């Protein structure tokens, strides 16, 4: 049959065609029966893909939220002592200089600490270590500066910020370093108030409560943080699985619809011809040979190219080639793998422009053959060329009657593409359709 190429053969347009063996492998590997499609598609199930950057960043965003929460807590923990003082509460400061120095150092450092944490959402190790060291120093200074025998927690302005440091260590350092830091903070607190500790005094209960708070908050915060970050990781994994399922379902649906389109096209063309031959309805004639040659080109167009299932553009171009054959124009087509997704308006523009270019060959070139090549670009674009070896024309003589400006150039421009025409008298015509331009 005319138009069949051997493996590796170069056709007249200079395009290397896949051999018969390559076509046979694709045909034998595809079962067109609709009942077989789901099983066939299951074999091509895509690998699970990660969610987008926003979803993958859930654990990091959760941690940043915790850090900013700690910064807000630290700022609030600075307020009780100055507010109480402003409301008229008077404290017994045994060493007022140490008391003021301890609170001043804690306040200045906490403002810097909170501002950085709120801005960056991070608490690096060096910042945490410095925070623990300054807190321990402030606990000793404040404990020695204030007289806490009356049992008031407000008698030591460094206690509340120290609890905030314990919370931060549970979030950032859990476990070993967090527990060690909380023990050190509690020990410095006891060292600071040691001169005021008297057996049976009210300060013992207060001191015990503060020590338990420092140690207990560290442990509880560490456990809660671990749980929160674990849930965030689970959200990422679950979202990835759900996205994979949706992509799989979408791929199955697209492939099923495309296979169905192929099947209907084959049913209306090749299978109809074969049935007619089997019934003896079409005797051996030039008309039969022409029809078989046209439908052989249709099959080549549908199965040319390697990789996954063809796209709707491939099917549309195959239909264009078949219709041209019915009009008497033999189109040698080679369509490589097309981009997986093209906007409908782009498919319509490329198909319509290609059809018009072939119509011009049939009407004006004075030849019965043309060559169509379609391939994808690395950037996701598409290039289609239509070549004939007809009488050609002078590009300066183009007119609207040829359909170039209105049916090709304008159509491609509206879809964001471009068309290029090159021709010489008696040298044929070359038309390139490119999207995007």
Buried (B, 14 or more C-beta within 10 A) or exposed (E): EEBEBEEEEEBEBEBEBBBEEBBEBBEEEBEBEEEEBEEBBEEEEEEEEEBEEEBEBBBEEBBBEBBBEBBBBBBEBBEBBEEBBEEEEEBEBBBEEBBBBBBEBBBEBBEEBBEBBBEEBEBEEEBBEBBBBBBBBBBBBBBBBBBBBBBBBBBBBBBBBBBBBBBBBBBBBBEEBBBBBBBBBBBBBBBBBEEBEEEEBEBBEBBEEBBEBBBBBBBEBBEBBBEBBEEBEEBBEEBBEEBBEEBBEEBBEBBBEBBEBBBEBBEEBBBEBEEEBEEEEBEEEEEBEBBBBBBBBBBBBBBBBEEEBBBBBBBBBBBBBBBBBEEEBBBBBBBBBBBEEBEEEBBBBBBBBBBBBBBBBBEBBEBEBBBBBBBBEEEEBBBBBBBBBBBBBEEEEBEEEBBBBEBBBBBBEEBBBBBEBEBEEEEBBBBBBBBBE
